[in-house]
């Protein structure tokens, strides 16, 4: 089977295994450390018992007593009770004498008798019993060797090892159970999130929300998911509203076009020619309806662009962009006065020019006389001299397809100011409409930028 191991299991099983492995490693290290500490302490006790105070072995009474009572042949027992024995080692080849069970004499013990010093060794008695050995020179060419049995100590260490092993096994089992409980508790919010995602995928119900409790990472994930579904629901609602509004706006010009074309066709089919003036009016009306449809479709395409589908932003001279929009408005018959100061910003030149043109066209449509356009320190103002907008309608002027009741008889799709708001927002600016104190409406656009080009400012 390929791809085995932790990658094939569920997140819960992997988390359980990781927790169990981490605890098992910690328990194993702790058990090993405890065993080594206990072993060291026990051996240290044996060493302290074997090693007499400094100089005591070479002082006459102890050594003389040992020489007088030891024998060169291992005694059958009874003279000295184990677990400890003593031996005298000579470097001149004399036989070793024993007091207690015999321990095989090795060359390193003889070297201490010859050269001096002392040292601890681990060895075995002649019957194979493990012993701990201490050798110390007591006179030139003579050393005393003391040995203590280690079989009981090793039995104790074996018991300690079994106990620690049992504790380690229980710790691993407990860790596995704890890991399973922890993973179940920790991943419960993830399970709820998964079920919510599956529900949304099956039903496309974007109103589904996940309860958020606490402030941890899971809670933040749940909050982010709720925010995402809310944004998607809002986007889908806006799309549905856009389609509904577009269908409503398209119905009128399409109906008018169909009526006019039906009249022209009936005239040709029945052989009853229309009056030339009436026919011309019908054709002019058809052309106007086609122009309105073209404008409406263009506006819809402009608004339907995604946030990442806008033209590339670049450094631009805003006063030149405004000037180009003013010239286009004048070609359409608008009377515009300008007061433009230099201002450099970053944005899409085409979209900003269209936004400015929409503001000028809107002002020319609703206000008689000239349209005042000014650009001072990054704030563009477009003012008309019309009757103004009721204060209750100002919050809705940038909504798609919204039209004031007093303007529904005028040409237009109700998308011009929505396009202005989108273009200015994409460039990082703000737009607002307000009534002027002495009459008319002032549209204000502010864009971040500078009075000089960025290249000159850097120099």
C-alpha positions as CSV (number, residue, x, y, z in Angstrom):
1,X,0.0,0.0,0.0
2,X,1.4,3.3,-1.1
3,X,1.2,6.6,0.9
4,X,0.9,4.8,4.3
5,X,1.7,6.3,7.7
6,X,0.2,9.3,9.3
7,X,-0.8,10.8,5.9
8,X,-3.5,8.2,5.3
9,X,-5.3,8.6,8.6
10,X,-7.9,11.1,9.7
11,X,-6.8,14.3,11.4
12,X,-8.2,13.0,14.6
13,X,-6.2,9.8,14.4
14,X,-3.0,11.6,13.4
15,X,-3.4,14.0,16.3
16,X,-4.0,11.1,18.7
17,X,-0.9,9.3,17.5
18,X,1.2,12.5,17.7
19,X,0.1,13.2,21.2
20,X,0.7,9.5,22.2
21,X,4.1,9.5,20.6
22,X,5.2,12.7,22.2
23,X,4.1,11.5,25.7
24,X,5.7,8.1,25.1
25,X,9.0,9.8,24.2
26,X,8.8,12.0,27.3
27,X,7.9,9.1,29.5
28,X,10.7,6.9,28.0
29,X,13.3,9.7,28.5
30,X,12.0,10.3,32.1
31,X,12.1,6.6,32.9
32,X,15.6,6.2,31.5
33,X,16.8,9.2,33.4
34,X,15.2,7.9,36.7
35,X,16.8,4.5,36.1
36,X,20.2,6.0,35.6
37,X,19.9,8.2,38.6
38,X,18.8,5.3,40.8
39,X,21.6,3.1,39.4
40,X,24.2,5.8,40.0
41,X,23.0,6.3,43.6
42,X,23.1,2.6,44.4
43,X,26.6,2.2,42.9
44,X,27.7,5.3,44.8
45,X,26.5,3.7,48.0
46,X,28.5,0.6,47.2
47,X,31.6,2.6,46.4
48,X,31.3,4.6,49.6
49,X,31.0,1.4,51.6
50,X,34.0,-0.2,49.9
51,X,36.3,2.8,50.1
52,X,37.6,3.5,53.7
53,X,38.6,6.9,54.9
54,X,41.9,8.1,53.5
55,X,44.9,6.2,55.0
56,X,42.9,3.8,57.0
57,X,43.9,0.7,54.9
58,X,47.6,1.4,55.3
59,X,47.4,2.0,59.0
60,X,48.9,-1.0,60.9
61,X,46.0,-2.6,62.7
62,X,43.6,-3.0,59.8
63,X,46.2,-4.2,57.3
64,X,48.0,-6.4,59.9
65,X,44.8,-8.0,60.9
66,X,43.9,-8.7,57.3
67,X,47.4,-10.3,56.6
68,X,47.1,-12.4,59.7
69,X,43.7,-13.7,58.9
70,X,43.7,-14.1,55.1
71,X,44.8,-17.3,53.4
72,X,46.2,-18.2,50.0
73,X,43.5,-20.8,49.4
74,X,39.9,-19.7,49.2
75,X,38.3,-20.8,52.5
76,X,35.3,-23.1,52.3
77,X,33.2,-20.4,54.1
78,X,32.2,-19.6,57.6
79,X,35.2,-17.5,58.4
80,X,33.9,-14.5,56.6
81,X,30.2,-14.0,55.6
82,X,29.5,-12.6,52.2
83,X,28.5,-10.2,50.6
84,X,32.0,-8.6,51.1
85,X,35.5,-10.0,50.8
86,X,39.0,-8.7,51.0
87,X,42.3,-9.8,49.3
88,X,45.9,-8.8,49.5
89,X,47.7,-8.4,46.2
90,X,51.5,-8.5,45.8
91,X,53.4,-7.2,42.8
92,X,56.4,-9.5,43.4
93,X,54.5,-12.7,42.4
94,X,53.6,-13.9,45.9
95,X,50.2,-15.7,46.0
96,X,47.2,-13.5,46.8
97,X,45.7,-14.2,50.1
98,X,41.9,-14.1,50.6
99,X,39.5,-13.2,53.3
100,X,36.1,-14.2,52.0
101,X,35.1,-15.3,48.5
102,X,37.9,-15.1,46.0
103,X,38.0,-12.6,43.1
104,X,40.2,-13.2,40.1
105,X,43.2,-10.9,40.2
106,X,43.8,-9.0,37.0
107,X,46.9,-7.2,35.8
108,X,45.6,-3.8,36.5
109,X,45.2,-4.7,40.2
110,X,48.8,-5.7,40.3
111,X,49.9,-2.5,38.6
112,X,48.2,-0.5,41.4
113,X,50.2,-2.6,44.0
114,X,53.4,-1.8,42.0
115,X,52.9,1.8,41.1
116,X,50.5,3.1,43.7
117,X,47.1,4.8,43.6
118,X,43.6,3.5,43.9
119,X,40.7,2.7,41.6
120,X,37.2,1.1,41.3
121,X,36.5,-1.8,39.0
122,X,33.7,-4.1,38.1
123,X,34.4,-7.8,37.9
124,X,33.2,-11.2,38.9
125,X,34.0,-13.7,41.7
126,X,35.4,-17.2,40.8
127,X,31.8,-18.5,41.0
128,X,30.6,-15.9,38.5
129,X,28.9,-13.6,41.0
130,X,29.1,-10.0,39.8
131,X,31.1,-7.8,42.3
132,X,32.3,-4.2,42.7
133,X,36.0,-4.0,43.4
134,X,38.1,-1.3,45.1
135,X,41.9,-1.6,44.9
136,X,44.3,0.7,46.9
137,X,48.1,0.5,47.4
138,X,48.9,0.2,51.2
139,X,52.7,-0.4,50.9
140,X,55.3,-0.6,48.1
141,X,54.4,-3.6,46.1
142,X,51.3,-4.4,48.1
143,X,47.7,-3.5,47.6
144,X,44.4,-4.3,49.4
145,X,41.5,-5.3,47.2
146,X,38.0,-5.1,48.6
147,X,35.0,-6.6,46.8
148,X,31.2,-6.4,47.3
149,X,28.6,-8.6,45.6
150,X,26.3,-6.8,43.2
151,X,23.7,-9.5,42.6
152,X,21.2,-8.0,45.1
153,X,21.9,-4.5,43.7
154,X,21.3,-5.8,40.1
155,X,18.1,-7.5,41.3
156,X,16.9,-4.2,42.7
157,X,17.8,-2.5,39.5
158,X,15.8,-5.1,37.6
159,X,12.8,-4.5,39.8
160,X,13.2,-0.7,39.3
161,X,13.5,-1.3,35.5
162,X,10.3,-3.4,35.5
163,X,8.4,-0.8,37.5
164,X,9.6,2.1,35.3
165,X,8.7,0.0,32.2
166,X,5.2,-0.6,33.5
167,X,4.8,3.1,34.3
168,X,6.0,3.9,30.8
169,X,3.5,1.5,29.2
170,X,0.6,2.9,31.4
171,X,1.8,6.4,30.5
172,X,1.6,5.6,26.8
173,X,-1.8,4.1,27.1
174,X,-3.0,7.0,29.1
175,X,-1.5,9.4,26.6
176,X,-3.3,7.6,23.8
177,X,-6.6,7.9,25.6
178,X,-5.9,11.5,26.5
179,X,-4.9,12.3,23.0
180,X,-8.1,10.8,21.7
181,X,-10.1,12.9,24.1
182,X,-8.2,16.0,23.4
183,X,-8.4,15.5,19.6
184,X,-12.2,14.9,19.9
185,X,-12.7,18.1,21.9
186,X,-10.2,20.2,19.9
187,X,-11.6,19.1,16.5
188,X,-15.2,19.4,17.4
189,X,-15.4,23.0,16.0
190,X,-13.6,21.8,12.9
191,X,-16.3,19.1,12.5
192,X,-19.0,21.7,12.8
193,X,-17.2,23.8,10.2
194,X,-16.9,20.8,7.9
195,X,-20.6,19.9,8.2
196,X,-21.5,23.6,7.5
197,X,-19.3,23.6,4.4
198,X,-20.8,20.3,3.2
199,X,-24.3,21.7,3.8
200,X,-23.5,24.8,1.8
201,X,-22.0,22.7,-1.0
202,X,-25.1,20.6,-1.2
203,X,-27.8,23.2,-0.7
204,X,-26.0,26.5,-1.8
205,X,-27.6,28.0,1.3
206,X,-25.2,30.9,2.1
207,X,-27.2,32.0,5.1
208,X,-25.7,29.1,7.2
209,X,-23.7,30.4,10.1
210,X,-21.4,28.6,12.6
211,X,-21.7,29.5,16.3
212,X,-18.5,31.2,17.5
213,X,-17.4,30.6,21.1
214,X,-14.1,31.8,22.5
215,X,-11.2,33.7,20.9
216,X,-8.9,30.9,19.9
217,X,-7.8,30.0,16.3
218,X,-10.8,27.8,15.7
219,X,-13.1,30.7,16.8
220,X,-11.3,33.0,14.4
221,X,-11.6,30.5,11.6
222,X,-15.4,30.2,12.3
223,X,-15.7,34.0,12.3
224,X,-13.8,34.2,9.0
225,X,-16.0,31.5,7.5
226,X,-19.1,33.4,8.6
227,X,-17.7,36.6,7.1
228,X,-16.9,34.8,3.9
229,X,-20.4,33.3,3.5
230,X,-21.9,36.7,4.3
231,X,-19.8,38.4,1.7
232,X,-20.7,35.7,-0.9
233,X,-24.4,36.0,0.0
234,X,-24.2,39.7,-0.4
235,X,-22.4,39.4,-3.7
236,X,-25.0,36.9,-5.0
237,X,-27.8,39.2,-3.8
238,X,-26.3,42.1,-5.6
239,X,-25.9,40.0,-8.8
240,X,-29.5,39.0,-8.6
241,X,-30.6,42.5,-8.0
242,X,-28.4,43.7,-10.9
243,X,-30.0,41.1,-13.2
244,X,-33.5,42.1,-12.0
245,X,-32.9,45.8,-12.4
246,X,-31.3,45.3,-15.8
247,X,-34.2,43.3,-17.0
248,X,-36.6,46.0,-15.8
249,X,-34.6,48.8,-17.4
250,X,-34.3,46.8,-20.7
251,X,-38.0,46.1,-20.9
252,X,-39.0,49.7,-21.7
253,X,-36.6,50.4,-24.7
254,X,-37.2,46.9,-26.0
255,X,-41.0,47.3,-25.9
256,X,-40.7,50.7,-27.6
257,X,-38.4,49.2,-30.3
258,X,-40.7,46.3,-30.9
259,X,-43.8,48.6,-31.2
260,X,-42.0,51.0,-33.7
261,X,-40.7,48.1,-35.8
262,X,-44.1,46.5,-35.8
263,X,-45.6,49.7,-37.1
264,X,-43.0,49.9,-39.9
265,X,-43.5,46.2,-40.8
266,X,-47.3,46.6,-40.9
267,X,-47.0,49.6,-43.1
268,X,-44.9,47.7,-45.6
269,X,-47.0,44.5,-45.4
270,X,-50.4,46.3,-45.9
271,X,-49.1,48.6,-48.6
272,X,-50.2,51.7,-46.6
273,X,-47.2,53.9,-46.6
274,X,-46.7,56.1,-43.6
275,X,-46.4,59.8,-43.8
276,X,-42.8,60.6,-44.5
277,X,-42.6,62.9,-41.4
278,X,-44.1,60.1,-39.2
279,X,-41.8,57.5,-40.7
280,X,-38.8,59.7,-40.0
281,X,-40.0,60.2,-36.4
282,X,-40.3,56.5,-36.0
283,X,-36.8,55.9,-37.3
284,X,-35.3,58.6,-35.1
285,X,-37.1,57.0,-32.2
286,X,-35.7,53.6,-33.1
287,X,-32.2,55.0,-33.4
288,X,-32.6,56.7,-30.0
289,X,-33.7,53.5,-28.4
290,X,-30.8,51.7,-29.8
291,X,-28.4,54.3,-28.5
292,X,-30.1,54.0,-25.1
293,X,-29.7,50.3,-25.2
294,X,-26.0,50.6,-26.2
295,X,-25.4,53.0,-23.3
296,X,-27.2,50.7,-20.8
297,X,-25.3,47.6,-21.9
298,X,-22.0,49.5,-21.7
299,X,-22.9,50.7,-18.2
300,X,-23.9,47.2,-17.1
301,X,-20.6,45.8,-18.5
302,X,-18.7,48.5,-16.6
303,X,-20.4,47.7,-13.3
304,X,-20.2,43.9,-13.8
305,X,-16.4,44.0,-13.8
306,X,-14.8,42.3,-10.8
307,X,-12.5,44.1,-8.4
308,X,-9.5,42.5,-10.0
309,X,-10.7,43.2,-13.6
310,X,-10.1,46.9,-13.7
311,X,-7.5,48.6,-15.9
312,X,-4.0,48.7,-14.6
313,X,-3.4,51.7,-12.3
314,X,-0.6,54.1,-13.1
315,X,0.6,57.5,-12.2
316,X,-1.5,60.2,-14.0
317,X,-2.0,63.9,-14.1
318,X,-5.6,64.2,-12.8
319,X,-5.9,67.8,-14.2
320,X,-5.3,66.4,-17.7
321,X,-7.8,63.6,-17.1
322,X,-10.4,66.2,-16.0
323,X,-9.6,68.4,-18.9
324,X,-10.1,65.6,-21.4
325,X,-13.5,64.8,-19.8
326,X,-14.5,68.5,-20.0
327,X,-13.7,68.6,-23.7
328,X,-15.8,65.6,-24.4
329,X,-18.7,67.1,-22.4
330,X,-18.4,70.3,-24.5
331,X,-18.6,68.3,-27.7
332,X,-22.0,67.0,-26.3
333,X,-23.2,70.6,-25.9
334,X,-22.5,71.2,-22.2
335,X,-21.4,74.6,-21.1
336,X,-18.5,74.1,-18.6
337,X,-16.3,76.5,-16.8
338,X,-13.0,75.2,-15.3
339,X,-10.5,76.1,-12.7
340,X,-8.0,73.2,-12.7
341,X,-4.8,73.1,-10.5
342,X,-2.2,70.4,-11.0
343,X,-2.7,67.2,-9.1
344,X,-1.0,63.9,-9.6
345,X,-2.6,60.6,-8.5
346,X,-2.6,56.9,-9.2
347,X,-5.5,55.2,-10.9
348,X,-7.1,54.2,-14.1
349,X,-7.1,57.1,-16.6
350,X,-10.0,55.8,-18.7
351,X,-12.3,54.9,-15.8
352,X,-11.6,58.2,-14.0
353,X,-12.2,60.2,-17.2
354,X,-15.6,58.4,-17.6
355,X,-16.4,59.1,-14.0
356,X,-15.7,62.8,-14.4
357,X,-17.7,62.9,-17.7
358,X,-20.7,61.2,-15.9
359,X,-20.6,63.9,-13.2
360,X,-20.6,66.7,-15.8
361,X,-23.4,65.1,-17.9
362,X,-25.4,64.6,-14.7
363,X,-24.9,68.2,-13.7
364,X,-25.7,69.5,-17.2
365,X,-28.9,67.4,-17.3
366,X,-30.3,68.5,-14.0
367,X,-29.1,72.1,-13.8
368,X,-29.7,74.9,-16.3
369,X,-26.8,77.1,-17.3
370,X,-23.1,76.4,-16.9
371,X,-21.4,73.5,-15.0
372,X,-18.6,74.6,-12.7
373,X,-15.6,72.2,-12.6
374,X,-12.8,72.9,-10.2
375,X,-9.7,70.9,-9.0
376,X,-7.9,72.3,-6.0
377,X,-5.4,70.3,-3.8
378,X,-6.7,66.9,-4.9
379,X,-10.4,67.7,-4.5
380,X,-12.5,67.8,-7.7
381,X,-15.9,69.6,-7.5
382,X,-18.6,69.5,-10.2
383,X,-21.4,71.9,-9.5
384,X,-24.7,72.6,-11.3
385,X,-27.2,75.4,-10.7
386,X,-30.4,73.4,-10.6
387,X,-33.0,72.9,-7.9
388,X,-30.9,70.5,-5.9
389,X,-31.7,67.0,-4.5
390,X,-34.1,66.4,-1.5
391,X,-32.0,65.5,1.6
392,X,-34.0,62.3,2.0
393,X,-32.8,61.1,-1.5
394,X,-29.1,61.9,-1.0
395,X,-28.2,58.5,0.6
396,X,-29.4,56.6,-2.5
397,X,-27.9,58.6,-5.4
398,X,-25.0,56.1,-5.8
399,X,-27.1,53.0,-5.9
400,X,-27.5,51.1,-9.1
401,X,-30.6,52.0,-11.2
402,X,-31.8,54.4,-8.5
403,X,-33.4,57.5,-10.0
404,X,-35.1,60.4,-8.4
405,X,-38.9,60.5,-8.9
406,X,-38.4,63.9,-10.5
407,X,-35.9,62.6,-13.0
408,X,-37.6,59.4,-14.2
409,X,-38.9,61.2,-17.2
410,X,-35.4,62.2,-18.4
411,X,-33.1,59.9,-20.4
412,X,-30.6,57.8,-18.6
413,X,-30.2,54.4,-17.0
414,X,-29.6,55.3,-13.4
415,X,-26.1,53.8,-13.5
416,X,-24.0,56.9,-14.1
417,X,-23.3,57.8,-10.5
418,X,-22.8,54.1,-9.6
419,X,-20.1,54.0,-12.2
420,X,-18.6,57.1,-10.7
421,X,-18.5,55.6,-7.2
422,X,-16.9,52.4,-8.5
423,X,-14.2,54.2,-10.4
424,X,-13.3,56.5,-7.6
425,X,-13.3,53.7,-5.0
426,X,-11.0,51.6,-7.2
427,X,-8.5,54.6,-7.2
428,X,-8.6,54.8,-3.4
429,X,-10.7,58.0,-3.3
430,X,-14.1,59.1,-2.0
431,X,-17.1,60.7,-3.7
432,X,-20.1,62.5,-2.3
433,X,-23.0,64.7,-3.3
434,X,-24.4,67.6,-1.4
435,X,-26.7,70.6,-1.9
436,X,-24.9,73.9,-2.3
437,X,-26.0,76.6,0.1
438,X,-27.1,78.9,-2.7
439,X,-28.7,76.3,-4.8
440,X,-27.6,73.5,-7.0
441,X,-25.7,70.3,-6.3
442,X,-22.0,69.9,-5.7
443,X,-20.3,66.5,-6.4
444,X,-16.9,66.2,-4.6
445,X,-14.2,63.7,-5.5
446,X,-11.1,63.4,-3.4
447,X,-8.1,61.3,-4.5
448,X,-4.8,60.8,-2.7
449,X,-1.8,62.3,-4.6
450,X,0.5,65.2,-4.7
451,X,1.0,68.7,-6.3
452,X,4.1,67.5,-8.1
453,X,4.8,64.3,-10.1
454,X,6.3,61.5,-7.9
455,X,9.6,61.5,-10.0
456,X,10.2,65.2,-9.2
457,X,9.2,64.8,-5.6
458,X,11.8,62.0,-5.3
459,X,14.5,64.3,-6.7
